Amino acid sequence: MPEESTLYFIELLVNGVLAGAIYALISLAFVVVYKASRMINFALGEWVMVASKLVASGLHVLGLGLVGAIGFGMAGMVGLAVGFNRLVLHRLVGRPVITLIMVTIGLGVLLRALVVFVFTGMPGSITLPITQEPLNLQGVLISVDELVAAGIAIICIAMISWFFQRSRTGVALRAVADDQQAAMVVGIDVNRHFAITWALAGIIAVIAGTLWTFISGGGFGLVLVGLKVFPIVFIGGLDSIPGVIIGAIFIGLLESVMAGYIDPIVGGGFSSIASYFVLVTVLFIRPYGLFGGPDIERV
């Protein structure tokens, strides 16, 4: 019936927007690092996975409660971020970009091994005190847990955007991203702000990993979520927070509509790779993303 098909389409759109909000939050963990250091973190999926494992361990093993477990996860990820920046990245200043990329790939492999040896046998689920009954709005069923998770993600995105635009540290990070040498000349401690950047990425990973584990489950599946981020950030623009948000919503909508209409026809799975077809198209048109700025250098 036409009315049922319309309601089904609206449900797909709503689910896509809600998923896109979570994608946008995860993508920000990528963008904040790139904006400050021009470094591509290929270990983002593992970063989010370890963050969710820390929260789950604090919740089930240490019995800290939800707030305490999230705090425990943030402390662990900030420690990991600061240690990685101090022990590894600090020694690679001035090295070729490919060296930094290989370091993040190696970090991802290390974190996956760490999860196997440290967290095996520990519960990985994270629950929030939210009803599982769907919300019915004029015949459109909306998952309450996804709605709450998306709302939390939107609040976090707004706070991060404010931090970069209005706070003193955020302005310093933007200055470092524009010109590291000029930032050092005016007295900005570049190494310290790199550490802040990675710590912020760790905090974002904790929140994003907690939300994603709550609505979709955790484990090594979070590594695949990290792979979904790359089409988003390249489509939206590596250095553009608004672009990444728009790109995440678009990819969320695309996956939801494809899963609802195309996957039943082609046999499933196409919705997971559709974003990469869009990515290739965008790269042909604007290699630096729809909202990113081209790198202009004097030669």
Secondary structure, DSSP 4 states (H G I P E B T S, - for coil): -HHHHHHHHHHHHHHHHHHHHHHHHHHHHHHHHHHHH----TTHHHHHHHHHHHHHHHHHTS--HHHHHHHHHHHHHHHHHHHHHHHTGGGGTT--HHHHHHHHHHHHHHHHHHHHHHHTTS------S---SPEEETTEEE-HHHHHHHHHHHHHHHHHHHHHHHSHHHHHHHHHHH-HHHHHHTT--HHHHHHHHHHHHHHHHHHHHHHHHHHH--TTHHHHHHHHHHHHHHHH-TT-HHHHHHHHHHHHHHHHHHHHHTHHHHTS-HHHHHHHHHHHHHHHH-TT-SSPPPP----
